[in-house]
Amino acid sequence: MKITKLVSSAPVIALTASLLLVNAGVMADSQMDHSEMDHSKMKHGDTAIDHSEMDHSKMNHDDKAMDHSQMDHSKMNHGDKAMDHSEMDHSKMKHGDTAIDHSEMDHSKMNHDDKAMDHSQMDHSKMNHGDKVMDHSEMDHSKMNHGDKAMDHSEMDHSKMNHGDMAMDHSQMDHGDMAMDHSQMDHGDMKMQGGKAPADARDPHAYSGGYTLADGPYAIGGGRQLILADEHRFYAIRADRLEHQFATDSLAFELQGWYGTTFNRLAIKLDGEVSDGKLEESQTDLLWSRAVYSFWDAQLGARFDTYTEGESRQWLALGVQGLAPYWFEVDVTAYLGNSGRTAIAAEAEYELLFTQRLILQSTVGLTAYGKDDAINGIGKGLASLNAGMRLRYEFSRQFAPYIGVEWMAKYGNSADFARANNEATDTTSVVAGVRFWF
């Protein structure tokens, strides 16, 4: 009887074995597709399955990783104890050429209760997602709620993470009203620039033995004693030209002097010509000079013209004097006289050093007037133009003899007045003189 039943069931056993073999072959070529599975009603009871000891390091899904993008995790409830992945080693996991795409997953309703998953001990340093990293740019994190304890990433080491050629794009992420609260952060041990001196730092006043400027045996009475360099008053007298002009057999001079501080000075300029022992003409500027910019002074004052044959004139003066770029010394002054007279004078100098002592000085200047002054032989417009070159040798900075050449010409109505008085309209003269200052 038993043999008969066994023989009669043999076809069933063979059919079952065939089906198992066929099923095993299908499973070998294709991974299980969990994408349509509904986990929303799964209940693991009071204790969720503990995957912490599971070794995923050798799992290989080949070229097709499991697609969880359509799975709805929003209603999953793991009870009081969420799955602890902190001891899991993901460093050797390989998802093939395509990483799992979580971009369509809705995390907004996930609730981990009072204990959120702790990733602080997880080592992400060796994770490799291949050429395509997970794109989180479309994920909405604004409604995520981790309970009372948010995930602690403070111990995580991200320094060795490699996302390949494509970095995660966070530009479209919406953080909503969530602002990070740094108020409880402790910066006490952070070393920043400045701050308090160390306890063993040297006392900056210890070298004085307790003495100060106002107290002690070395103190000097009479108020404030410390005076800075720009508060001292200095003076100087400089002769730029003191020379004999051989063409006219006359002595020409150009002198400057000043007294005051670095910022405010009283300045005097003298320019004239002596012939046959008499002062033919002179121009004196008395100015207040104020430093207004690096290398530049503004000047305000008066000018006095004196003539042996003619009439003296007085002018208000306003000008600037200083050092222009490329080492050009510039002096420009505008004048306003009585009866509506106006004038302008400009001069520029440049020095070329062949050596530290042998120096070539080039000079050019002009004068112009707004009205005719027939008594003094001055016409309106461009009145005169002069240029000269002088080669000097400085025995010291304070004393330097020179030789050179000077050219001067009159123009416009000034030239007409000169011709009417039988005077030359232009002259070229060899000059020799000395330059000094003290």
C-alpha positions in Angstrom: 0.0 0.0 0.0 2.8 2.4 1.0 4.8 1.5 -2.1 1.7 2.2 -4.3 1.2 5.6 -2.8 4.8 6.6 -3.2 4.8 5.5 -6.8 1.6 7.4 -7.5 3.0 10.6 -6.0 6.3 10.5 -7.9 5.1 12.7 -10.8 4.0 15.3 -8.3 7.4 15.3 -6.7 9.2 15.6 -10.1 6.9 18.4 -11.2 7.6 20.3 -7.9 11.4 19.8 -8.3 11.3 21.1 -11.9 9.4 24.2 -10.8 11.9 24.9 -8.0 14.8 24.6 -10.5 13.1 26.9 -13.0 12.4 29.4 -10.2 16.0 29.3 -9.0 17.3 30.0 -12.5 15.0 33.0 -12.9 16.0 34.4 -9.5 19.7 34.0 -10.4 19.3 36.3 -13.4 17.0 38.9 -11.9 17.0 40.6 -8.5 13.7 40.7 -6.6 11.7 43.9 -7.4 10.4 45.4 -4.2 9.3 48.6 -5.9 5.5 47.7 -5.9 5.5 46.4 -2.3 3.4 48.3 0.1 5.3 48.6 3.5 2.9 51.2 4.9 1.0 48.6 7.0 4.0 46.6 8.2 4.2 46.4 11.9 7.3 45.1 13.7 5.8 45.2 17.1 7.6 46.8 20.1 11.0 45.8 18.8 12.0 46.6 15.3 14.3 44.3 13.4 17.9 45.0 14.3 20.1 45.1 11.2 23.1 46.6 13.1 25.1 43.3 13.0 24.3 42.5 9.4 27.3 42.7 7.0 26.2 44.4 3.7 29.8 44.9 2.6 29.7 42.0 0.1 26.3 42.5 -1.4 26.4 43.0 -5.1 23.3 43.9 -7.1 25.2 44.0 -10.3 24.1 46.7 -12.8 20.5 47.0 -11.5 20.1 48.1 -7.9 16.8 47.8 -6.2 14.5 50.7 -7.1 12.9 52.1 -3.9 11.8 55.4 -5.5 8.1 54.4 -5.7 7.9 53.0 -2.2 5.7 54.8 0.2 7.4 54.9 3.6 5.2 57.7 5.0 3.1 55.4 7.2 5.8 53.1 8.5 5.9 52.8 12.2 8.9 51.2 13.9 7.5 51.6 17.4 9.6 53.1 20.2 12.9 51.8 18.9 14.0 52.9 15.4 16.4 50.7 13.4 19.9 51.4 14.6 22.3 51.6 11.6 25.1 53.2 13.5 27.3 50.0 13.5 26.6 49.1 9.9 29.6 49.3 7.5 28.5 50.8 4.2 32.0 51.5 3.0 32.2 48.5 0.7 28.7 48.6 -0.7 28.6 48.7 -4.5 25.4 49.8 -6.3 26.8 49.4 -9.8 26.7 52.2 -12.3 23.4 53.6 -11.2 23.0 54.8 -7.6 19.6 54.5 -5.9 17.5 57.6 -6.8 15.7 59.0 -3.7 14.8 62.2 -5.4 11.1 61.3 -5.7 10.7 60.0 -2.2 8.4 61.9 0.2 10.1 62.2 3.6 7.8 64.9 4.9 5.6 62.6 7.0 8.3 60.3 8.4 8.2 60.2 12.2 11.0 58.5 14.1 9.3 59.3 17.5 11.6 60.3 20.3 14.7 58.6 19.1 16.0 59.5 15.6 18.5 57.3 13.8 22.0 58.0 15.1 24.4 58.3 12.2 27.2 59.8 14.3 29.4 56.7 14.3 28.9 55.8 10.7 32.0 56.0 8.5 31.1 57.6 5.1 34.7 58.3 4.2 35.0 55.4 1.8 31.6 55.6 0.2 31.8 55.7 -3.6 28.6 56.5 -5.6 30.4 56.2 -9.0 29.9 58.9 -11.6 26.4 59.8 -10.6 25.7 61.0 -7.1 22.2 61.1 -5.6 20.4 64.2 -6.6 18.7 65.8 -3.5 17.9 69.1 -5.2 14.2 68.3 -5.6 13.7 66.9 -2.1 11.4 68.8 0.2 12.9 68.8 3.7 10.7 71.6 5.1 8.3 69.3 6.8 10.7 66.7 8.2 10.3 66.0 12.0 12.9 64.1 13.9 11.2 64.4 17.3 13.1 65.8 20.2 16.4 64.6 19.1 17.7 65.6 15.7 20.3 63.5 14.0 23.8 64.3 15.4 26.3 64.7 12.6 29.0 66.2 14.8 31.2 63.1 14.9 30.8 62.3 11.2 34.0 62.5 9.0 33.1 63.8 5.6 36.7 64.8 4.7 37.2 61.8 2.4 33.8 61.6 0.7 34.0 61.4 -3.0 31.0 62.2 -5.1 32.7 61.9 -8.4 32.5 64.5 -11.1 29.1 65.7 -10.2 28.6 67.5 -6.9 25.2 67.6 -5.2 23.1 70.7 -6.3 21.5 72.3 -3.3 20.4 75.4 -5.1 16.7 74.3 -5.4 16.4 73.0 -1.8 13.7 74.7 0.3 14.6 75.0 4.0 11.4 76.9 4.7 11.3 78.5 8.1 14.0 76.3 9.6 16.9 78.6 10.7 19.9 77.1 12.5 20.2 78.1 16.1 23.8 78.8 17.0 23.0 80.4 20.4 23.9 77.3 22.4 27.2 76.7 20.6 30.3 77.0 22.8 33.1 78.9 21.2 35.1 79.1 24.4 38.0 77.0 23.2 38.2 78.5 19.7 41.4 80.4 19.1 40.8 83.6 17.3 42.9 86.6 16.3 43.3 89.2 19.1 41.8 88.6 22.5 43.5 88.8 25.8 47.2 88.5 26.3 48.5 85.3 28.0 49.1 85.4 31.7 52.9 85.3 31.3 53.1 88.1 28.8 55.6 90.9 29.5 54.3 94.1 31.0 54.8 96.8 28.3 55.5 99.4 31.0 57.8 97.4 33.1 61.0 98.8 31.4 60.3 102.3 32.8 60.5 101.2 36.4 57.2 102.8 37.2 58.2 106.3 35.8 55.9 108.1 33.4 56.2 111.3 31.4 54.4 113.3 34.1 55.7 111.6 37.3 59.0 110.6 38.7 62.5 112.1 39.0 62.8 112.5 35.2 59.6 114.3 34.6 59.9 117.9 33.3 57.4 120.4 34.5 55.6 123.0 32.4 52.9 121.1 30.8 53.1 118.9 27.7 56.6 118.1 26.6 56.1 115.6 23.8 56.0 117.5 20.5 55.8 115.6 17.2 57.8 116.5 14.1 54.9 118.0 12.2 54.3 120.4 15.2 57.8 121.9 15.2 58.4 125.1 13.3 61.1 125.3 10.7 62.4 127.8 8.2 64.3 127.7 4.9 65.8 130.1 2.3 66.5 128.8 -1.1 68.0 130.5 -4.2 67.0 128.6 -7.3 68.6 131.2 -9.5 71.3 133.7 -8.7 73.0 134.2 -12.1 74.7 136.6 -14.5 73.1 136.8 -17.9 75.8 137.6 -20.5 73.5 138.8 -23.3 72.0 141.7 -21.2 74.9 142.0 -18.8 72.4 141.8 -15.9 71.9 139.9 -12.7 68.8 137.8 -12.4 67.5 136.2 -9.2 64.7 133.9 -8.1 64.5 133.3 -4.3 62.0 131.5 -2.0 61.7 131.4 1.7 59.2 130.0 4.2 58.6 129.6 8.0 56.2 127.4 9.8 55.1 123.8 10.3 54.6 121.0 7.9 51.0 122.0 7.2 51.0 125.8 7.6 53.7 128.1 6.4 54.3 131.7 5.6 56.0 131.7 2.1 57.8 134.5 0.2 58.8 134.4 -3.4 61.1 137.0 -5.0 61.8 137.3 -8.8 63.6 140.2 -10.4 66.5 141.6 -12.5 69.3 144.1 -11.6 71.0 146.1 -14.3 73.7 148.7 -14.0 73.4 148.4 -10.2 69.6 149.3 -10.3 66.6 147.1 -9.7 64.9 147.2 -13.1 61.9 145.2 -12.1 60.8 142.7 -9.4 57.9 140.6 -8.4 57.2 139.7 -4.7 54.6 137.1 -3.6 53.6 137.0 0.1 51.6 133.8 0.7 50.0 131.6 3.2 50.8 128.0 2.2 48.7 125.1 3.4 49.4 121.4 2.7 46.3 120.0 1.2 47.5 116.7 -0.3 50.6 114.6 -0.5 53.4 116.8 -2.1 50.9 119.6 -2.8 50.4 123.0 -1.2 47.6 125.5 -1.8 48.7 129.1 -1.6 46.8 132.3 -0.9 48.1 135.9 -0.6 49.2 139.0 -2.4 51.6 139.9 -5.2 53.5 143.2 -5.5 55.1 144.3 -8.8 57.8 147.1 -8.9 59.2 148.8 -12.0 62.0 151.4 -12.4 60.2 152.8 -15.4 56.5 152.2 -15.1 53.8 151.8 -12.4 53.7 149.4 -9.5 50.8 146.9 -9.4 49.2 144.9 -6.6 47.4 141.6 -7.0 45.5 139.0 -5.0 47.1 135.6 -5.6 45.7 132.1 -5.5 47.7 129.1 -6.6 49.1 125.6 -6.0 52.7 124.4 -5.8 54.0 120.8 -5.6 55.5 117.7 -7.1 53.5 116.2 -10.0 53.8 112.6 -11.2 57.2 111.7 -12.9 59.0 114.2 -10.6 57.9 117.5 -12.3 57.9 120.4 -9.9 55.0 122.7 -10.8 54.0 126.2 -9.6 50.8 127.7 -11.0 49.3 131.0 -9.7 46.3 133.1 -10.8 46.1 136.8 -10.0 43.4 139.4 -9.7 44.4 143.1 -9.8 42.7 146.5 -9.6 40.6 147.8 -12.5 39.7 144.3 -13.4 43.2 143.2 -14.3 43.9 139.4 -14.4 47.0 137.4 -14.9 48.3 133.8 -14.7 51.8 132.5 -14.3 53.0 128.9 -14.6 56.3 127.2 -14.3 57.5 123.6 -14.5 60.9 122.1 -13.7 62.5 118.7 -14.3 65.9 117.4 -13.1 67.9 114.7 -14.8 70.6 113.1 -12.6 73.7 112.0 -14.5 75.3 111.2 -11.2 74.5 112.0 -7.6 76.3 115.3 -8.0 76.0 116.3 -11.7 72.4 117.3 -12.5 70.7 118.9 -15.5 67.8 121.1 -14.7 65.2 122.0 -17.4 62.8 124.9 -16.9 59.8 126.2 -18.9 57.4 129.1 -17.9 54.8 131.4 -19.3 52.8 134.5 -18.3 49.5 135.8 -19.6 47.3 138.8 -18.9 43.7 139.7 -19.3 44.1 143.4 -20.2 46.7 145.6 -21.8 49.1 147.5 -19.5 50.8 149.9 -21.9 52.6 151.9 -19.1 54.5 148.7 -18.1 54.8 147.3 -21.7 52.5 144.4 -21.0 49.8 143.3 -23.6 46.8 141.1 -23.1 46.9 137.4 -24.0 50.1 135.4 -23.9 52.8 137.9 -22.9 56.0 135.9 -22.6 57.4 132.5 -22.8 60.8 131.3 -21.4 62.8 128.1 -21.4 66.2 127.2 -20.0 68.7 124.4 -19.2 71.2 124.6 -16.4 73.9 122.0 -15.6 75.1 122.1 -12.0 77.5 120.3 -9.8 76.6 119.9 -6.2 79.6 120.1 -3.9 77.0 119.6 -1.3 73.2 119.7 -1.3 73.3 123.2 0.0 75.8 124.7 -2.6 76.0 124.0 -6.4 77.4 126.3 -9.1 76.0 126.0 -12.6 76.2 127.1 -16.2 73.4 127.1 -18.8 71.4 128.8 -21.4 68.2 130.8 -21.2 65.8 131.8 -23.9 62.9 134.3 -23.6 60.4 135.7 -26.1 57.5 138.2 -26.0 54.2 137.7 -27.9 51.2 139.6 -29.0 50.7 143.2 -27.8 53.7 142.7 -25.4 55.9 142.2 -28.5 54.4 145.3 -30.1 55.2 147.4 -27.0 58.8 146.1 -27.0 59.3 147.0 -30.7 57.8 150.5 -30.1 60.5 151.0 -27.4 63.3 149.7 -29.6 63.6 146.6 -27.4 64.2 143.0 -28.6 61.3 140.7 -28.6 63.3 137.6 -27.9 66.8 136.9 -26.4 69.0 134.0 -25.9 71.7 134.2 -23.2 74.4 132.1 -21.7 74.1 132.2 -17.9 76.4 131.3 -15.0 75.4 131.3 -11.4 75.0 129.5 -8.1 72.2 127.6 -6.4 72.1 127.3 -2.6 69.8 126.9 0.3 70.0 127.0 4.1 
